[in-house]
């Protein structure tokens, strides 16, 4: 369901008396296309469901490796005191897909890869690797530490977007021996689309713990992989 229908769906559930507790509503990203539309969606959903009934999810957080990141960082003596800018030069988050957009050109033309992948999936992973230890493992405590990371990011705006990002559209090629059409050759494509609807983006920011992070998202790659690389500083031992 597209985010634009969330409000109408909740209205229908409310009118059908299906919104009483213990009913819950789960919403997957992206919640709108801007801060204003996101607030509008939340306000409309809030007319029919209490906040405790609403679950905003990012399915990347359910992946086993992502679930293990907190244990890797905070319950592993090897990394507890060796996960900051004194020991790590930078981290790199890569999400590469073998497939293109698989007939979903209309969605990607509006959303773009930045909204579809980077501002949710990749930023969530960034928060997991850069956050300070939470006071406990409750959802609120983990969220609070993630918010601190997001607030500490260096902002990318019109003045530095060309310097800090790389944008483009994938062209035709081959993946696993099969021909893959280019972005503008996909079914339903607008031939006049420009690279502003990026299919490859790089985000370079500095987090509160001093880690430089490069986030790269590449559809129609030669192979499918999601990777988190930490580049530790090499020091000569005397």
N, C-alpha and C positions, 0 to 999 in steps of 0.2 A: 504494500500500500504506500503511495507517495505521501510525504508529510502534509501536503496540502489537504489531504482527506482526514487527517487525525481528528480534527475538531468535529467534523460532520459525523464521523463514526461514533465518537463518544456521545454526541447529541442523540444519535439513534439509540445507543445503548441505554442512555438515561431515560428517553421517552418510553422505551420498552421495559423500564424498571429492572434493568439488568446491571445497574451500577451500585447496588447496595453491597455492603461488606458481607462476606469476605471477597467479593469480586475484585480483581486486579486488572490493570491495563499495562501492557508492556509496549514501549515505543523504542524502535531501533533508529539509529542515526540515518541520515542527517535530519535534525529537527529544525527545518526551515532553511532558508538561503541567506539569512542575515540575522543580526541581533533582534531587529524589529519583528521579523516573521517568526523567529523562535519564541519570543515573548508572547506573540499572538497565539501560537499553538498551545503554549503552556497555559495561557489564560483560558482558552476555550476548553481545554481538557479539564482544567480546575473547576469549571462550572458544574461538572458532572461527577468528578472523582476527587476524593480527598488526597492530599499529598502522599499519605502512607499507602495509598492504593496504586500509585503511579511508579512504574519502574522504567527508567531510561537506561537502555543498555547499549553496550558496544560488544559485539560478539567476539572481537579479538581478545577481550579479557577472559574469555572462557577457554582459550587455547592452553593446552597443558604447559607448554614452555613459558608462556606469559604468567600463568598461575604460579610457576615455580620461581619467578624472578625475586620476589620478596624473600623467600627462603634462601636463595642463592646469595643475596646481598647481606641479609641481616642475621642469618643463622649459620653462616659459613665463616669460620675463623680466618680463612685465607683472605677473604674480601672485606670483612667488617671494617678493618682499619686501612684498607688499601683500595678504596673506591672513591677517589676525589682527584682534583687536579694536581696533586703532588705526585701521583703515580700513573694517572691516565692522561695521555695527550689529547685524545678525542674518541668519541664513539660514532659508529656509523650504523644507521638503521636502513635496511634495504628490503623492499617488497617487490619481487619480480614475478610476473605472471606469463605463462606461455600463451594464453588466449588473448584476444583483443577485447572488444566490448560485447561481442556475441549478440548482435541485434538490438542492443540497448542504446543506440546512438542518441535517441531523443532525450534519454535521461542524462547521459554524459555531456551532451551539448549544453544542457542547462546547469548541471551540477559542476562538471569539471573534476579533474583528479584531485585538486586541492581540497574541495569539499568532501569528495567521496572517500579519500584515504588519509590525507595528511592531517587535516584538522581534527580528526577523531582517532583512528587506529594508531597512526604513527606518533601523535602527541601523547596518547595514553601510554605507549611503550616508553617514550621519552621520560614521562613523569615517573614511571616505575623504576627507571635506571638512575634518575637524578634526585629523587626525593630523599629527604632525611628520614630517619627511623620514626615511624608513627608511635604515639604514646601507647597504643594498643592496636589490635587488628580489626577493630570495628570499621564499618563502612565510613562513618563520619570522620574518624581519625585519619584514615588513609586518604580520604577526599581532601581534608584540610592540608595535608602535606603536598598533595598534587597541586592544589591551588597556589601554594607558595612557589612551586616550580614555574607554573605558568605565568605568575606575576613577575618573575625574575627574568623572563626571556627578553632578549633584545628585540625591540619591535622592528618589523619589516614594513615599511610604508612606501609611498611614492618616491621619496627621496633616495631610497637605497635598494628598491626592489630589483633593479637590473643588476646590481652588484651582488646581491645576496641570493638570487634565485636563478635557476636555469629552467627554461620552459621550451616545450616543443610538441610535435605530434609525430607518432611513429609512422613509418612508411612501410610499404609492402616488403615481405621477406619470408623467411622460413623458420618454423619452430618444430622440432622433432621430425624433420623431414617433410613437413607439410607446409604448403604455401599459406601464408597469412596475409590478408588484405591490409592495406594502409588505412589509417584513420578516416581519410576522406573517401576511401573506397568501400567503407562498410555500408551495409544495407540502410537506406534512409538518410544517408549522410548529406549534409549541406556543403556543397562543393566550395562555397565561399567562406567557410569557417576559417578563422585565423588561429594562430598558436596561442592566443589568450585562453583558449579552452585547452589547457595543457594536459598532456598525457604523461609527461615526465617533469617532475618538479624536484628541486633540491632546496632544502631549508637549512640554513646555517644559523645557529643561535648559541647563546651562552647561558647556562643554567645557574641557579643560585649556588650550587656546589662547585662551580667553576669548570664544568665539563663542556667542551665544544662538541656540538652534535651536528652530524650531517644526515638528513633524512632524504632518501631517494625512492621514488616509486616509478616502476617501469612496466607498463603493460606490454603484451606482445613481445616478450623477451625470448631468448633462445632456450631458457629453462626456467622452471618455477622454483622459487626459493624465497624464504623470508629469513633474514639474517640480522643478528645484532653483533657487531664487532667492536670490541674495546681495544684500542691501541695503547698499550702500556708504554711508559717512558723507558727507554733503554738507558741503563746506567752502568758505567764501567766499575767493576769491583777492584779495589786496590789490594 
